[in-house]
Amino acid sequence: MPRNSKQEPRVAPVRPPYDPETARALEALGPPLALFRVFARRPERAEGIHHWGRYYLSRRTALSLRHRELVIDRTTARRGAEYEWGVHIKVFAEKAGLTTDQIASIVTGSPDDECWTDPSDRAVLHAVDALCDTSDLSDDQWQALHAAVGDEGAIDLLLVCGWYHAISFATRALRLPAEPGTPSFSD
């Protein structure tokens, strides 16, 4: 699906003024991104999503910020979810220490590209690719992932990858236009 910042989403995000329950739900989710405003059409849904994200987008997860973002960025790129990929690249790529070459590789490259020099980064990316391709990990892929992030990190990686499949499905199927100032795959 080509990126079009002027397209209309299939389901309209809530718009201000917000009723108090919707306002609380949006405040908990963070900036009023279109995706959050779609979730907040049902404040109960937004609250559930907030609880999930509160762990996985925090320092409490067993994944480092860098590995978490590699999982999210590679998953959303593999699923063609440019909306969500762009949001995460804009907000987290620098914090995660991603280089321009690594960002490009996430979209069109391979975990074996020269820009990936850390074996743990490669293991994480290979795991995401395997999950996207087969919904499973071979014993060798599991062992490499386990060596890179341990038991708890591996469990969190499986759940984050799965969650961002769902987010990718939502952003694509809802036809959410790009958030202002976010990069596109072709950037």
MOPE-V424629 format. One record per pair of residues at least 4 apart in sequence whose ideal C-beta (glycine too) atoms are under 7 Angstrom apart, sorted by the first residue. I is the first residue (numbers start at 1). GAP is how many residues later the second one is. If there is no record, write none. Layout:
# MOPE-V424629
{{I GAP} {I GAP}}
This chain:
# MOPE-V424629
{{1 79} {1 171} {3 79} {3 175} {3 181} {4 173} {5 172} {5 173} {6 171} {7 168} {7 170} {9 4} {9 25} {9 165} {9 166} {9 167} {9 168} {10 164} {10 165} {11 27} {11 163} {13 21} {13 24} {13 25} {14 4} {14 8} {14 23} {14 26} {14 27} {18 4} {18 5} {18 8} {19 4} {20 4} {21 4} {21 22} {22 4} {22 18} {22 21} {23 4} {24 4} {25 4} {25 15} {25 18} {25 21} {25 22} {26 6} {26 10} {26 11} {26 14} {28 19} {28 22} {29 7} {29 10} {29 17} {29 20} {29 21} {30 6} {32 4} {32 5} {33 4} {33 54} {33 146} {34 4} {34 142} {34 145} {35 4} {35 135} {35 136} {35 141} {36 4} {38 136} {39 6} {39 7} {39 10} {40 6} {42 4} {43 4} {44 4} {45 4} {46 4} {47 4} {48 4} {49 4} {50 4} {52 4} {52 111} {53 4} {54 4} {55 5} {55 6} {56 5} {56 104} {56 107} {61 7} {61 95} {62 87} {62 88} {62 90} {62 91} {62 94} {63 4} {63 5} {63 8} {63 86} {63 90} {63 93} {63 94} {63 97} {64 4} {65 4} {65 30} {65 31} {66 4} {66 30} {66 31} {67 4} {67 57} {67 82} {67 86} {68 4} {68 92} {69 4} {69 19} {69 23} {69 27} {70 4} {70 51} {70 54} {70 55} {71 4} {71 53} {71 57} {71 86} {71 89} {71 90} {72 4} {72 16} {72 88} {72 92} {73 4} {73 12} {73 15} {73 16} {73 33} {74 4} {74 32} {74 51} {74 54} {75 4} {75 53} {75 57} {75 86} {75 89} {75 90} {75 93} {76 5} {76 8} {76 9} {76 12} {76 88} {76 92} {77 8} {77 29} {77 30} {78 54} {79 86} {79 89} {80 92} {81 4} {81 86} {81 87} {81 90} {81 91} {82 4} {82 102} {82 103} {83 4} {83 88} {83 93} {83 95} {84 4} {84 83} {84 84} {84 87} {85 4} {86 4} {86 92} {86 93} {86 96} {86 97} {86 98} {87 4} {87 92} {87 95} {88 4} {89 4} {89 14} {89 94} {90 91} {90 92} {90 93} {92 4} {93 5} {93 10} {98 4} {98 5} {99 16} {100 4} {101 4} {101 14} {102 4} {102 13} {102 14} {104 4} {104 5} {105 4} {105 8} {105 10} {105 11} {107 78} {109 4} {111 5} {111 11} {111 14} {111 15} {111 18} {116 5} {116 6} {116 9} {118 4} {119 4} {119 29} {120 4} {120 28} {120 29} {121 4} {122 4} {123 4} {123 21} {123 22} {123 24} {123 25} {124 4} {124 21} {124 24} {124 25} {124 33} {125 4} {126 4} {126 15} {126 18} {127 4} {127 10} {127 14} {127 18} {127 30} {128 4} {128 33} {129 4} {130 4} {130 6} {130 7} {130 8} {130 11} {131 4} {131 6} {131 30} {137 4} {137 5} {137 8} {138 4} {139 4} {140 4} {141 4} {142 4} {143 4} {144 4} {145 4} {145 9} {145 12} {146 4} {146 5} {146 8} {149 4} {149 5} {149 8} {150 4} {151 4} {152 4} {153 4} {154 4} {155 4} {156 4} {157 4} {158 4} {159 4} {160 4} {161 4} {162 4} {163 4} {164 4} {165 4} {166 4} {167 4} {168 4} {169 4} {170 4} {171 5} {178 4} {178 6} {183 4}}
